Amino acid sequence: MQSEARTRWACRRGMLELDVILMPFMDNHYAQLPEEEKLIFQRLLAGDDPELFAWFMGHEACNDAELAQMIKKIHKLNGALV
């Protein structure tokens, strides 16, 4: 597992829309996640920006069940209506 600082840095993306989703989650919820979910979140961050954007905006479905569940969790904890 990578350090929290490294994960925080990985949340900084090339798209402002992703920063607005990922940084609040990192700041407010990441520390409370079980280790297994932290690993899933880190795996999610390994995706490229266009792919993540499509998943978070609901333009495309994520075919990985764990990542799709994490996306839903992020939306829920961030208070998104998606």
N, CA, C and O of each residue as an XYZ file, in Angstrom:
328
protein
N       0.850     -1.170      0.000
C       0.000      0.000      0.000
C       0.896      1.234      0.000
O       1.927      1.271      0.673
N       0.486      2.241     -0.766
C       1.279      3.467     -0.810
C       0.921      4.383      0.355
O      -0.128      4.224      0.980
N       1.781      5.321      0.637
C       1.570      6.231      1.757
C       0.382      7.150      1.499
O      -0.039      7.344      0.358
N      -0.148      7.706      2.577
C      -1.265      8.638      2.433
C      -0.848      9.874      1.632
O      -1.637     10.394      0.842
N       0.372     10.341      1.827
C       0.860     11.498      1.078
C       0.916     11.202     -0.419
O       0.572     12.050     -1.242
N       1.348     10.002     -0.758
C       1.422      9.602     -2.173
C       0.017      9.478     -2.761
O      -0.219      9.866     -3.906
N      -0.903      8.943     -1.983
C      -2.288      8.830     -2.439
C      -2.888     10.210     -2.623
O      -3.588     10.454     -3.606
N      -2.626     11.111     -1.696
C      -3.121     12.493     -1.813
C      -2.603     13.124     -3.107
O      -3.353     13.780     -3.830
N      -1.308     12.917     -3.392
C      -0.727     13.478     -4.608
C      -1.413     12.880     -5.847
O      -1.644     13.588     -6.827
N      -1.733     11.602     -5.806
C      -2.388     10.945     -6.949
C      -3.802     11.479     -7.177
O      -4.341     11.352     -8.276
N      -4.402     12.073     -6.151
C      -5.735     12.669     -6.297
C      -5.693     13.960     -7.109
O      -6.715     14.392     -7.641
N      -4.536     14.566     -7.204
C      -4.390     15.800     -7.985
C      -4.304     15.410     -9.448
O      -3.320     14.814     -9.886
N      -5.322     15.742    -10.185
C      -5.432     15.282    -11.560
C      -5.239     16.428    -12.544
O      -5.072     17.583    -12.153
N      -5.264     16.086    -13.821
C      -5.164     17.087    -14.876
C      -6.502     17.727    -15.210
O      -6.562     18.650    -16.022
N      -7.568     17.249    -14.595
C      -8.906     17.790    -14.847
C      -9.472     18.342    -13.545
O      -9.539     17.637    -12.538
N      -9.872     19.586    -13.573
C     -10.447     20.222    -12.391
C     -11.652     19.446    -11.883
O     -11.848     19.336    -10.673
N     -12.459     18.910    -12.783
C     -13.656     18.165    -12.385
C     -13.303     16.975    -11.493
O     -14.027     16.664    -10.548
N     -12.204     16.323    -11.796
C     -11.773     15.184    -10.971
C     -11.186     15.655     -9.645
O     -11.402     15.020     -8.613
N     -10.449     16.755     -9.664
C      -9.929     17.314     -8.405
C     -11.067     17.627     -7.447
O     -10.963     17.370     -6.248
N     -12.148     18.181     -7.972
C     -13.295     18.579     -7.150
C     -13.991     17.362     -6.535
O     -14.627     17.480     -5.487
N     -13.878     16.215     -7.167
C     -14.471     14.982     -6.646
C     -13.501     14.265     -5.703
O     -13.876     13.867     -4.601
N     -12.270     14.108     -6.140
C     -11.315     13.272     -5.415
C     -10.721     13.931     -4.180
O     -10.561     13.270     -3.153
N     -10.393     15.204     -4.251
C      -9.743     15.856     -3.110
C     -10.639     15.933     -1.874
O     -10.159     15.639     -0.779
N     -11.918     16.312     -1.989
C     -12.762     16.307     -0.789
C     -12.902     14.912     -0.183
O     -12.918     14.762      1.039
N     -13.003     13.898     -1.032
C     -13.070     12.526     -0.531
C     -11.794     12.189      0.237
O     -11.845     11.640      1.337
N     -10.663     12.519     -0.351
C      -9.383     12.248      0.300
C      -9.297     12.986      1.628
O      -8.903     12.404      2.639
N      -9.658     14.243      1.633
C      -9.552     15.071      2.840
C     -10.501     14.639      3.951
O     -10.149     14.699      5.129
N     -11.689     14.207      3.583
C     -12.740     13.986      4.578
C     -13.052     12.529      4.910
O     -13.636     12.251      5.958
N     -12.672     11.591      4.035
C     -13.145     10.221      4.226
C     -12.082      9.133      4.111
O     -12.243      8.052      4.676
N     -11.009      9.405      3.392
C     -10.019      8.363      3.118
C      -9.466      7.725      4.391
O      -9.354      6.502      4.471
N      -9.127      8.524      5.365
C      -8.485      8.009      6.579
C      -9.358      6.999      7.320
O      -8.837      6.131      8.020
N     -10.676      7.100      7.176
C     -11.588      6.198      7.873
C     -11.883      4.909      7.099
O     -12.544      4.012      7.622
N     -11.405      4.812      5.879
C     -11.665      3.612      5.083
C     -10.922      2.413      5.654
O      -9.816      2.556      6.176
N     -11.529      1.224      5.555
C     -10.775      0.001      5.874
C      -9.619     -0.152      4.878
O      -9.682      0.372      3.766
N      -8.585     -0.857      5.274
C      -7.396     -1.021      4.426
C      -7.754     -1.551      3.034
O      -7.193     -1.098      2.036
N      -8.672     -2.494      2.965
C      -9.073     -3.066      1.673
C      -9.633     -1.986      0.748
O      -9.319     -1.964     -0.442
N     -10.457     -1.096      1.287
C     -11.031     -0.033      0.467
C      -9.987      1.023      0.100
O     -10.083      1.644     -0.959
N      -9.007      1.227      0.954
C      -7.914      2.142      0.599
C      -7.175      1.609     -0.628
O      -6.811      2.373     -1.522
N      -6.957      0.299     -0.664
C      -6.287     -0.307     -1.817
C      -7.127     -0.168     -3.088
O      -6.587      0.074     -4.168
N      -8.427     -0.318     -2.961
C      -9.313     -0.154     -4.117
C      -9.275      1.298     -4.601
O      -9.219      1.549     -5.804
N      -9.304      2.249     -3.669
C      -9.225      3.666     -4.035
C      -7.906      3.954     -4.746
O      -7.888      4.672     -5.746
N      -6.813      3.408     -4.245
C      -5.517      3.606     -4.892
C      -5.514      3.001     -6.295
O      -4.924      3.564     -7.218
N      -6.166      1.869     -6.449
C      -6.267      1.242     -7.779
C      -7.098      2.115     -8.717
O      -6.789      2.239     -9.902
N      -8.151      2.716     -8.176
C      -8.972      3.634     -8.965
C      -8.127      4.800     -9.481
O      -8.247      5.201    -10.639
N      -7.278      5.334     -8.614
C      -6.447      6.478     -8.990
C      -5.434      6.141    -10.078
O      -4.875      7.046    -10.699
N      -5.190      4.865    -10.317
C      -4.260      4.455    -11.372
C      -4.876      4.611    -12.760
O      -4.170      4.531    -13.766
N      -6.197      4.834    -12.818
C      -6.862      5.034    -14.101
C      -6.487      6.366    -14.717
O      -5.998      7.267    -14.034
N      -6.721      6.482    -16.021
C      -6.404      7.759    -16.661
C      -7.596      8.716    -16.540
O      -8.731      8.295    -16.314
N      -7.311      9.998    -16.694
C      -8.318     11.028    -16.453
C      -9.579     10.881    -17.304
O     -10.679     10.968    -16.758
N      -9.468     10.661    -18.623
C     -10.701     10.540    -19.412
C     -11.592      9.374    -18.959
O     -12.818      9.485    -18.946
N     -10.966      8.275    -18.594
C     -11.704      7.112    -18.117
C     -12.399      7.434    -16.784
O     -13.590      7.168    -16.625
N     -11.654      8.006    -15.832
C     -12.232      8.367    -14.542
C     -13.357      9.382    -14.714
O     -14.402      9.266    -14.075
N     -13.148     10.363    -15.566
C     -14.170     11.375    -15.807
C     -15.453     10.726    -16.324
O     -16.545     11.036    -15.848
N     -15.319      9.832    -17.292
C     -16.493      9.151    -17.857
C     -17.223      8.344    -16.796
O     -18.453      8.330    -16.770
N     -16.496      7.681    -15.934
C     -17.122      6.885    -14.871
C     -17.807      7.772    -13.844
O     -18.955      7.521    -13.477
N     -17.116      8.805    -13.378
C     -17.693      9.664    -12.345
C     -18.883     10.473    -12.850
O     -19.804     10.762    -12.086
N     -18.870     10.836    -14.121
C     -19.974     11.614    -14.689
C     -21.123     10.732    -15.177
O     -22.173     11.233    -15.581
N     -20.914      9.413    -15.137
C     -21.956      8.493    -15.566
C     -22.074      8.351    -17.072
O     -23.081      7.848    -17.570
N     -21.055      8.789    -17.806
C     -21.069      8.658    -19.264
C     -20.776      7.234    -19.706
O     -21.214      6.800    -20.771
N     -20.033      6.512    -18.877
C     -19.700      5.119    -19.141
C     -19.788      4.346    -17.831
O     -19.580      4.900    -16.752
N     -20.094      3.080    -17.941
C     -20.114      2.213    -16.757
C     -18.726      1.623    -16.551
O     -18.050      1.249    -17.509
N     -18.320      1.547    -15.320
C     -17.059      0.895    -14.977
C     -17.328     -0.605    -14.896
O     -18.227     -1.036    -14.174
N     -16.560     -1.396    -15.627
C     -16.774     -2.841    -15.669
C     -16.149     -3.588    -14.496
O     -16.389     -4.784    -14.327
N     -15.352     -2.901    -13.688
C     -14.735     -3.506    -12.516
C     -15.663     -3.256    -11.323
O     -15.876     -2.109    -10.930
N     -16.203     -4.309    -10.763
C     -17.205     -4.180     -9.696
C     -16.669     -3.431     -8.474
O     -17.382     -2.614     -7.890
N     -15.430     -3.698     -8.086
C     -14.857     -3.013     -6.919
C     -14.695     -1.515     -7.174
O     -15.013     -0.690     -6.318
N     -14.197     -1.179     -8.363
C     -14.029      0.237     -8.689
C     -15.374      0.935     -8.813
O     -15.529      2.072     -8.368
N     -16.350      0.258     -9.417
C     -17.684      0.839     -9.550
C     -18.295      1.109     -8.178
O     -18.934      2.141     -7.974
N     -18.102      0.195     -7.248
C     -18.610      0.379     -5.889
C     -17.907      1.549     -5.204
O     -18.542      2.313     -4.477
N     -16.611      1.694     -5.428
C     -15.864      2.807     -4.837
C     -16.355      4.135     -5.406
O     -16.483      5.114     -4.671
N     -16.627      4.176     -6.692
C     -17.150      5.400     -7.316
C     -18.478      5.772     -6.673
O     -18.708      6.942     -6.364
N     -19.353      4.797     -6.467
C     -20.635      5.059     -5.802
C     -20.416      5.572     -4.387
O     -21.095      6.500     -3.947
N     -19.474      4.972     -3.679
C     -19.188      5.390     -2.306
C     -18.679      6.837     -2.272
O     -19.089      7.624     -1.419
N     -17.796      7.173     -3.195
C     -17.264      8.534     -3.263
C     -18.398      9.524     -3.517
O     -18.492     10.552     -2.846
N     -19.253      9.214     -4.482
C     -20.404     10.086     -4.757
C     -21.274     10.255     -3.509
O     -21.670     11.368     -3.164
N     -21.560      9.155     -2.848
C     -22.427      9.198     -1.670
C     -21.803     10.031     -0.553
O     -22.456     10.903      0.020
N     -20.544      9.759     -0.251
C     -19.894     10.468      0.850
C     -19.633     11.936      0.528
O     -19.584     12.772      1.430
N     -19.467     12.247     -0.741
C     -19.285     13.638     -1.152
C     -20.623     14.372     -1.269
O     -20.653     15.590     -1.445
N     -21.737     13.621     -1.171
C     -23.047     14.256     -1.257
C     -23.528     14.501     -2.669
O     -24.392     15.350     -2.886
N     -22.980     13.766     -3.647
C     -23.398     13.947     -5.046
C     -24.766     13.339     -5.267
O     -25.181     12.424     -4.556
N     -25.445     13.851     -6.244
C     -26.777     13.368     -6.590
C     -26.737     12.262     -7.637
O     -27.782     11.724     -8.005
N     -25.550     11.916     -8.120
C     -25.417     10.912     -9.187
C     -25.632      9.525     -8.614
O     -25.563      8.538     -9.346
